[in-house]
Amino acid sequence: MKKNLLFIIILFAGYMNIRGQSAGASLGGGLINGNSPSVSSYSASLFLETPLLYNSFSLRLSLLYAADYNQLVPNSTNIYNPFIKGISLKTLTTQNFSGSYYLDEGIGLLMLNDRIFSNSDYIDYGFVISIGAGFDLRHDNPTGLRIGAGVDYGFTFTNTYAKYFSLHLIGQYFF
């Protein structure tokens, strides 16, 4: 898995050197599960994005980590805290509105590493859908910052049927 992940990142980074690009991060909370009841979680994501066609479509490569909130609590008695980590490749479309508002919608492929139970370590494949909205602070400049909020829902259809739901804040810088 690590070799495939490294190959995808290098290929994507090479493509991004040819085209315009942006990078960003998200932080939020939600739910994770995989052959188990849902667990409340925090989530963090890093992503790279590049335009595809006429700047109305883009391709986003994201790395995701979501874990049980108890991992953040000091003096927790839990010996093991459930988590998932994954990678997704989404196609997004953006609508820009007057007043520097934007709306993103996306769908793509997902690979999750399910570590919900201490004795589980499964790779699951599936899909992710997302929607985000916010403020574009670039003011018609090609470089600058966008901030907003978004929702991601990722689900898999192999092994443990792992899935996640994340409600998060997003920061994205265009360079």
KELUM-624707 format. One record per residue (C-alpha): residue number from 1; residue in three letters; x, y, z. Coordinates in Angstrom, 3 decimals, padded with zeros to 6 digits. Example, Ala and Ser with C-alpha at 12.3 -4.5 7.8 and 13.67 -1.06 7.14 Angstrom:
BEGIN
    nr   rest         c1         c2         c3
     1    ala    012.300   -004.500    007.800
     2    ser    013.670   -001.060    007.140
! end
This chain:
BEGIN
    nr   rest         c1         c2         c3
     1    met    000.000    000.000    000.000
     2    lys    002.787    002.441    000.864
     3    lys    004.425    001.982   -002.544
     4    asn    001.127    002.585   -004.355
     5    leu    000.423    005.660   -002.230
     6    leu    003.875    007.091   -002.893
     7    phe    003.498    006.457   -006.637
     8    ile    000.101    008.261   -006.716
     9    ile    001.480    011.264   -004.811
    10    ile    004.560    011.560   -007.067
    11    leu    002.436    011.254   -010.224
    12    phe   -000.029    013.861   -008.951
    13    ala    002.776    016.230   -007.890
    14    gly    004.349    015.927   -011.345
    15    tyr    001.048    016.784   -013.002
    16    met    000.615    019.766   -010.675
    17    asn    003.951    021.255   -011.765
    18    ile    002.504    021.597   -015.258
    19    arg   -000.799    023.185   -014.174
    20    gly   -001.911    025.811   -011.603
    21    gln   -002.235    024.500   -008.079
    22    ser   -003.466    024.969   -004.532
    23    ala   -003.015    023.281   -001.186
    24    gly   -005.154    023.206    001.899
    25    ala   -006.242    021.589    005.113
    26    ser   -009.426    020.827    006.974
    27    leu   -010.163    020.175    010.632
    28    gly   -013.442    019.055    012.132
    29    gly   -015.462    016.310    013.719
    30    gly   -017.813    013.538    012.774
    31    leu   -018.308    009.794    012.929
    32    ile   -016.292    006.730    011.934
    33    asn   -017.288    003.075    011.815
    34    gly   -016.427   -000.249    010.225
    35    asn   -018.324   -003.415    011.250
    36    ser   -019.003   -001.550    014.503
    37    pro   -021.275    001.073    016.013
    38    ser   -020.383    004.642    015.070
    39    val   -017.683    006.356    017.115
    40    ser   -017.558    010.153    017.554
    41    ser   -014.324    011.399    016.067
    42    tyr   -012.207    014.358    015.152
    43    ser   -010.851    014.536    011.625
    44    ala   -007.968    016.222    009.857
    45    ser   -007.136    016.332    006.177
    46    leu   -004.397    017.726    003.931
    47    phe   -004.950    018.139    000.217
    48    leu   -003.442    019.251   -003.091
    49    glu   -005.661    020.492   -005.898
    50    thr   -005.102    021.280   -009.564
    51    pro   -007.494    022.599   -012.235
    52    leu   -008.647    020.248   -014.995
    53    leu   -010.816    021.997   -017.580
    54    tyr   -011.351    025.729   -017.931
    55    asn   -010.865    026.162   -014.148
    56    ser   -014.442    025.022   -013.462
    57    phe   -013.347    021.457   -012.649
    58    ser   -010.423    020.423   -010.491
    59    leu   -008.754    017.272   -009.201
    60    arg   -008.092    016.990   -005.445
    61    leu   -005.790    014.458   -003.773
    62    ser   -006.540    014.255   -000.026
    63    leu   -004.978    012.477    002.931
    64    leu   -007.404    011.859    005.813
    65    tyr   -007.027    010.907    009.467
    66    ala   -010.017    010.475    011.780
    67    ala   -009.826    009.137    015.348
    68    asp   -011.925    008.742    018.475
    69    tyr   -012.262    011.963    020.507
    70    asn   -011.048    010.071    023.608
    71    gln   -007.562    010.140    022.102
    72    leu   -007.461    013.878    022.892
    73    val   -008.660    013.533    026.490
    74    pro   -005.843    013.479    029.078
    75    asn   -005.902    010.656    031.619
    76    ser   -008.184    008.578    029.430
    77    thr   -008.529    004.989    030.589
    78    asn   -008.852    003.688    027.026
    79    ile   -005.962    001.461    026.066
    80    tyr   -006.831    001.636    022.363
    81    asn   -008.548    004.428    020.462
    82    pro   -010.196    003.588    017.115
    83    phe   -009.054    005.440    014.004
    84    ile   -009.110    005.367    010.226
    85    lys   -006.723    006.861    007.725
    86    gly   -007.125    007.142    004.023
    87    ile   -006.538    008.752    000.688
    88    ser   -009.045    010.042   -001.839
    89    leu   -008.940    011.384   -005.369
    90    lys   -011.928    013.618   -006.131
    91    thr   -013.166    015.614   -009.072
    92    leu   -014.663    018.911   -007.918
    93    thr   -016.698    021.588   -009.583
    94    thr   -016.854    025.131   -008.226
    95    gln   -019.498    027.796   -008.587
    96    asn   -018.415    031.332   -007.796
    97    phe   -021.105    033.782   -006.705
    98    ser   -021.055    037.552   -006.408
    99    gly   -019.610    038.893   -003.188
   100    ser   -016.707    036.388   -003.197
   101    tyr   -018.835    033.389   -002.172
   102    tyr   -018.184    029.922   -003.570
   103    leu   -019.721    026.448   -003.556
   104    asp   -017.736    023.240   -004.226
   105    glu   -019.207    019.815   -004.965
   106    gly   -017.134    016.694   -005.463
   107    ile   -017.151    012.947   -005.945
   108    gly   -014.273    010.518   -006.146
   109    leu   -012.497    007.313   -005.229
   110    leu   -011.509    006.412   -001.671
   111    met   -009.099    004.018    000.006
   112    leu   -009.438    003.650    003.805
   113    asn   -007.273    001.811    006.314
   114    asp   -009.750    000.573    008.944
   115    arg   -008.214    000.454    012.429
   116    ile   -011.494    000.634    014.395
   117    phe   -010.569   -002.434    016.466
   118    ser   -007.116   -003.059    017.919
   119    asn   -006.829   -006.365    016.042
   120    ser   -008.048   -005.015    012.681
   121    asp   -005.953   -003.599    009.866
   122    tyr   -007.983   -003.709    006.657
   123    ile   -007.770   -001.755    003.422
   124    asp   -011.228   -000.883    002.092
   125    tyr   -012.123    000.727   -001.251
   126    gly   -015.089    002.913   -002.066
   127    phe   -016.326    006.407   -002.855
   128    val   -016.388    009.833   -001.261
   129    ile   -018.786    012.709   -001.850
   130    ser   -018.313    016.232   -000.565
   131    ile   -019.786    019.699   -000.528
   132    gly   -018.223    022.916    000.735
   133    ala   -019.011    026.607    000.803
   134    gly   -017.232    029.714    001.951
   135    phe   -015.517    032.976    001.134
   136    asp   -012.927    033.538   -001.563
   137    leu   -010.506    036.136   -000.177
   138    arg   -008.489    036.426   -003.402
   139    his   -010.617    039.287   -004.840
   140    asp   -010.082    038.240   -008.489
   141    asn   -006.351    037.558   -007.946
   142    pro   -004.979    034.168   -009.026
   143    thr   -003.161    033.716   -005.696
   144    gly   -004.550    033.947   -002.208
   145    leu   -006.731    032.272    000.385
   146    arg   -010.182    030.693    000.501
   147    ile   -011.873    029.755    003.782
   148    gly   -015.072    027.843    004.369
   149    ala   -016.864    024.847    005.820
   150    gly   -017.652    021.490    004.307
   151    val   -019.059    018.004    004.670
   152    asp   -017.461    014.754    003.474
   153    tyr   -019.060    011.316    003.444
   154    gly   -016.862    008.378    002.544
   155    phe   -018.089    004.795    002.310
   156    thr   -016.447    001.569    001.225
   157    phe   -017.788   -001.692   -000.139
   158    thr   -014.995   -004.165    000.646
   159    asn   -013.793   -005.998    003.793
   160    thr   -015.251   -004.138    006.827
   161    tyr   -017.393   -001.576    004.949
   162    ala   -015.616    001.254    006.757
   163    lys   -017.125    004.709    006.443
   164    tyr   -016.757    008.191    007.815
   165    phe   -018.710    011.407    008.035
   166    ser   -016.894    014.688    008.628
   167    leu   -018.143    018.235    009.200
   168    his   -015.108    020.529    009.024
   169    leu   -013.566    023.949    008.461
   170    ile   -011.444    024.356    005.319
   171    gly   -008.509    026.614    004.454
   172    gln   -007.106    026.607    000.925
   173    tyr   -004.225    028.630   -000.510
   174    phe   -003.799    029.179   -004.265
   175    phe   -000.265    029.791   -005.561
! end
